[in-house]
Amino acid sequence: MLIAVALFGCGAANYTMKDIHNFEELSQFAQQKEFEIENQWANPLRANTVTFISNPNFNSGNINLIGNPNHIKFKGDSVDVFLPYFGVRQMGGGYNDRGAIKFKGIPEELSFTENKDKDYVRYEFSANDDSENYQFFITLYSNGNASTSVNSSQRDNISYTGKFEALPEKEDE
């Protein structure tokens, strides 16, 4: 019985995302800036051989992130980013939790563009985390897929692919 509750509980997330069937619906959804991206793959520009040999989730230059915590959450004007990083760091960093790409706050230079011909919308913004500067390029497609590229002042570029969903509605208290 416990297993059945666990299985049904995991699939019962109450998301309010409407089905997106075309570019116009994608555009309206994206302009609300109330969504979350969970990535399934990390695509490092380059990484050391030890990472690939020791990581059973490595596949042809991509690293499987399923089961690993990661997110990009847009909530109005704020963005919350937590992305595991695999790759080469050009400048020293701390030993704490600085392995991940992290940012929480209001991004700088946020822009939103639409490309109806290629059926996507894109966010671009800058963010600073202590001494590191990031440039994010996030693309949403009408099929629910998302791609993210991150340029850093201290690390090699990395990209991610995943899915996006609407943030769950909070019940009135």
N, C-alpha and C positions, 0 to 999 in steps of 0.2 A: 504494500500500500504506500509506503514511504517513497519508493521508486516512482510510482505512478504520479504522486503529488509533485515530485521534483521535475518529472518530464513535462507535465502539463503546465506547471508554474513557469518554466523557462520559456515556453512558447506563447505566453499569454500577455505579453507586453501590450499596453493600451496606447498605441500611437495614433495620432489623428491625421497622419499624412494622407491626403487624398491621392488617388491614383493619378499619376502624371502620364498623359498620353501624347502630348504634343508640346511644341516649344512655348506656346502662350501660357500653358499651365505651369511649365517649368519656370518661366520668367516671373509669373505672379508668386509662386512658391518661394523662389530665391530672394525676391525683393523684401519678403517679410523678415528674413534673417533670423529664423527660429528653427534651427536644425542641427543635427549632429552627424558627423562622419566617423565611421569605424573602418579602419583599413585592414585589408586582408594580406597585403603584400608591401614590403619595403624593397626599394630598388636602389641600392647604393651605387654611386658613380664608380667607385672602386672600393675594394675592401681587402684586407689581408687574407692570405690563404688559410691561416689558422681558423679564422671565423668560419670559412666555408667547410673545412674539414671537420671541425668540432660541432657544427650546427646541423642537426638532422633535418631542420626545416628549410635548409638552403636548397634552391632549385634553379639552376641556370642563371645565376646572377641575381635572383630574387630571393627574399627571405620571407617565409610564411609567418604572418603575425596572428593567425587565428589562435585565440586563447591567451594572447598577450595583451595587457591593457594598453589602449591607445585611443585617442579621440581628438576631434576638433569640434567644438561646440560654438555655434553662433547664437547669441541671445541678445537681440536688439543691436546695440552698438558695441557690445563686449564680445570678446573671443577668448575661449579657454582651449589651449593646445597642450597635449601631452603625446609626444611621438617618440618611440624608441629610436635610437640612432645607431646605425651600423656604417662604419666608414672610417676615413682618415681625418684626424684632427690636426690642423697645422699649428695651432697655438695651444699652450697648456691650459688645462682646466682643472677644476677641483676634483676631489675624490668622492665627494658626497653623491648627490643624485644628478650630477651634471652630465651624465651620459645621455640623457634624454633631451629632446628639444622641448622646452617648456615656455609657455607664455600665458598669462592671464591678465586681461585688462582691455583697454580701448586701443585698438591698433592705430597706427599712424598711416596717413596717406591711403586710406581705404578707397578703392575704386571698384566699380561694378560695371562689367561690359557684357553685352549680349551678342551672339553670333547666330542669327536665325538660320543662315545657310548651312552651318555645320552643327546646328542643334545643340548648343551649349551656352552656359552662362559662366562668367569667370569673376572671381574676386582676386584682387591684388592688394597686399598691404605690407607695411613694415612693422617690426616689433623689436623691442630691446629687452634683453634679459640680463641684468647685471652688466657685464662687459661685452656681451655678445649681441650682435645685430643680425636680424633675420629678415629675409624678403620671402613672402609666401605668395604662391600662385595656385589658387584652388579652382578647379573646373568641375561643374556639375552637368550631367547629361540627363536627358529626359527618361532614360531607361533605369535611373536610380544609381548609376555608377558615378564615382567621384575620383578625380586624380589631383594630387597635391605635389608640388615641387617646392623645395625649401633651399634657398641660398643662405649661407651663413658667412659671417666675417671670420670665423675661426675653424670651419670644418668644410670638407668636401660637400658638394651638392648631393641631395638625396631626393628621391621621389617616392610616392606612396600611391597605391590604388585601393579603392574600397567602395563602400556603399554609403548613401546618406538616407536619413530618415528625419521626419519632423520630431521636434522635441515633444515629449509627452505633455499633455495638458495637465496643469495642476488643478486639483479640485479646490473649490472655494472653501475657505476655512471658516 
